[in-house]
Amino acid sequence: MASDGMWEIPPLDDAPDIARTTGPQPGETMADTRNWAGFVLVGIGLLTVIPAVALAALGVQGWALLVAVIACVALSTGAALLVFQWRNQRARQQRSSADEPYAAWQASVPPS
């Protein structure tokens, strides 16, 4: 749909322009470095569940409880960071779309 020239033809069938969508593209969430802290904490939480279960199976209740608490804290903190970042990004997108009262292609179509 994009053109190399100055003007662009608008979509005639009211189809969505998938080339310039405002939603997240596949892999965009992982590529965004602001999400990495949340993903690392969730990963640490998931990896810490394994030793907690193993320690509980071995009968070391004190250490199992400590490691389980660490896993819960890491999982909940990581999930909270991801949710807060997602809400922040969504709010930024809504603010930017509020600044644009017309469709994106309308700005590039020459007046007739």
C-alpha positions as a Markdown table, in Angstrom:
| # | Residue | x | y | z |
|---|---|---|---|---|
| 1 | Met | 0.0 | 0.0 | 0.0 |
| 2 | Ala | 2.9 | 2.3 | 0.5 |
| 3 | Ser | 4.3 | 4.3 | -2.4 |
| 4 | Asp | 7.6 | 5.9 | -3.1 |
| 5 | Gly | 6.0 | 9.2 | -4.2 |
| 6 | Met | 4.7 | 12.1 | -2.2 |
| 7 | Trp | 1.0 | 11.0 | -2.4 |
| 8 | Glu | -0.7 | 7.7 | -1.7 |
| 9 | Ile | -4.0 | 6.2 | -2.8 |
| 10 | Pro | -6.4 | 5.6 | 0.1 |
| 11 | Pro | -7.9 | 2.1 | 0.5 |
| 12 | Leu | -11.1 | 2.0 | -1.6 |
| 13 | Asp | -12.7 | -1.0 | 0.1 |
| 14 | Asp | -12.3 | 0.2 | 3.8 |
| 15 | Ala | -10.0 | -2.7 | 4.4 |
| 16 | Pro | -7.5 | -2.2 | 7.2 |
| 17 | Asp | -4.0 | -1.3 | 6.3 |
| 18 | Ile | -2.0 | -4.1 | 7.7 |
| 19 | Ala | 1.3 | -2.7 | 6.6 |
| 20 | Arg | 1.0 | 0.2 | 9.2 |
| 21 | Thr | -1.0 | -1.2 | 12.0 |
| 22 | Thr | -0.8 | 0.4 | 15.4 |
| 23 | Gly | -1.1 | -2.9 | 17.3 |
| 24 | Pro | 1.9 | -5.0 | 18.3 |
| 25 | Gln | 3.5 | -7.0 | 15.6 |
| 26 | Pro | 4.7 | -10.6 | 16.2 |
| 27 | Gly | 7.9 | -10.6 | 18.2 |
| 28 | Glu | 7.6 | -6.9 | 19.0 |
| 29 | Thr | 6.9 | -7.5 | 22.7 |
| 30 | Met | 10.1 | -9.6 | 23.1 |
| 31 | Ala | 12.2 | -7.0 | 21.1 |
| 32 | Asp | 11.1 | -4.1 | 23.4 |
| 33 | Thr | 13.8 | -3.8 | 26.0 |
| 34 | Arg | 11.4 | -2.3 | 28.5 |
| 35 | Asn | 9.8 | -5.7 | 28.9 |
| 36 | Trp | 13.0 | -7.6 | 29.5 |
| 37 | Ala | 13.1 | -7.0 | 33.3 |
| 38 | Gly | 9.6 | -8.5 | 33.6 |
| 39 | Phe | 10.5 | -11.5 | 31.4 |
| 40 | Val | 13.7 | -12.1 | 33.4 |
| 41 | Leu | 11.9 | -12.1 | 36.7 |
| 42 | Val | 9.2 | -14.4 | 35.4 |
| 43 | Gly | 11.9 | -16.7 | 34.1 |
| 44 | Ile | 13.7 | -16.7 | 37.4 |
| 45 | Gly | 10.4 | -17.4 | 39.2 |
| 46 | Leu | 9.7 | -20.3 | 36.9 |
| 47 | Leu | 13.2 | -21.7 | 37.3 |
| 48 | Thr | 13.0 | -21.4 | 41.1 |
| 49 | Val | 9.8 | -23.4 | 41.3 |
| 50 | Ile | 11.8 | -26.6 | 40.3 |
| 51 | Pro | 14.2 | -26.5 | 43.2 |
| 52 | Ala | 11.3 | -25.6 | 45.6 |
| 53 | Val | 9.4 | -28.7 | 44.5 |
| 54 | Ala | 12.6 | -30.9 | 44.6 |
| 55 | Leu | 13.4 | -29.6 | 48.2 |
| 56 | Ala | 9.8 | -30.3 | 49.3 |
| 57 | Ala | 10.0 | -33.8 | 47.8 |
| 58 | Leu | 13.3 | -34.4 | 49.7 |
| 59 | Gly | 11.7 | -33.3 | 53.0 |
| 60 | Val | 13.7 | -30.1 | 53.5 |
| 61 | Gln | 10.6 | -28.1 | 54.5 |
| 62 | Gly | 12.4 | -24.9 | 55.6 |
| 63 | Trp | 14.5 | -24.5 | 52.5 |
| 64 | Ala | 11.6 | -25.5 | 50.3 |
| 65 | Leu | 9.4 | -22.7 | 51.8 |
| 66 | Leu | 12.2 | -20.1 | 51.4 |
| 67 | Val | 12.7 | -21.0 | 47.7 |
| 68 | Ala | 9.0 | -21.1 | 47.1 |
| 69 | Val | 8.6 | -17.6 | 48.6 |
| 70 | Ile | 11.4 | -16.4 | 46.3 |
| 71 | Ala | 9.7 | -18.0 | 43.3 |
| 72 | Cys | 6.3 | -16.3 | 44.2 |
| 73 | Val | 7.9 | -12.9 | 44.7 |
| 74 | Ala | 9.8 | -13.2 | 41.4 |
| 75 | Leu | 6.8 | -14.4 | 39.5 |
| 76 | Ser | 4.4 | -11.8 | 40.9 |
| 77 | Thr | 6.9 | -8.9 | 40.5 |
| 78 | Gly | 7.7 | -9.9 | 36.9 |
| 79 | Ala | 4.0 | -10.3 | 36.0 |
| 80 | Ala | 3.3 | -6.9 | 37.6 |
| 81 | Leu | 6.1 | -5.2 | 35.6 |
| 82 | Leu | 4.8 | -6.7 | 32.4 |
| 83 | Val | 1.2 | -5.6 | 33.1 |
| 84 | Phe | 2.3 | -2.1 | 34.1 |
| 85 | Gln | 4.4 | -1.8 | 30.9 |
| 86 | Trp | 1.5 | -3.1 | 28.8 |
| 87 | Arg | -0.9 | -0.6 | 30.3 |
| 88 | Asn | 1.6 | 2.2 | 29.9 |
| 89 | Gln | 2.2 | 1.4 | 26.2 |
| 90 | Arg | -1.6 | 1.1 | 25.6 |
| 91 | Ala | -2.1 | 4.6 | 27.2 |
| 92 | Arg | 0.6 | 6.1 | 25.0 |
| 93 | Gln | -1.0 | 4.6 | 21.9 |
| 94 | Gln | -4.4 | 6.1 | 22.9 |
| 95 | Arg | -2.9 | 9.5 | 23.6 |
| 96 | Ser | -1.1 | 9.4 | 20.2 |
| 97 | Ser | -4.3 | 8.3 | 18.4 |
| 98 | Ala | -6.2 | 11.1 | 20.1 |
| 99 | Asp | -3.9 | 13.6 | 18.5 |
| 100 | Glu | -4.8 | 12.3 | 15.1 |
| 101 | Pro | -8.5 | 13.0 | 14.5 |
| 102 | Tyr | -8.5 | 11.6 | 10.9 |
| 103 | Ala | -7.4 | 8.4 | 9.3 |
| 104 | Ala | -3.7 | 8.1 | 8.6 |
| 105 | Trp | -4.1 | 7.9 | 4.8 |
| 106 | Gln | -6.2 | 11.1 | 4.7 |
| 107 | Ala | -3.1 | 13.2 | 5.4 |
| 108 | Ser | -1.3 | 11.9 | 2.4 |
| 109 | Val | -4.1 | 12.2 | -0.2 |
| 110 | Pro | -3.8 | 15.4 | -2.2 |
| 111 | Pro | -6.8 | 17.7 | -2.1 |
| 112 | Ser | -9.1 | 17.4 | -5.2 |
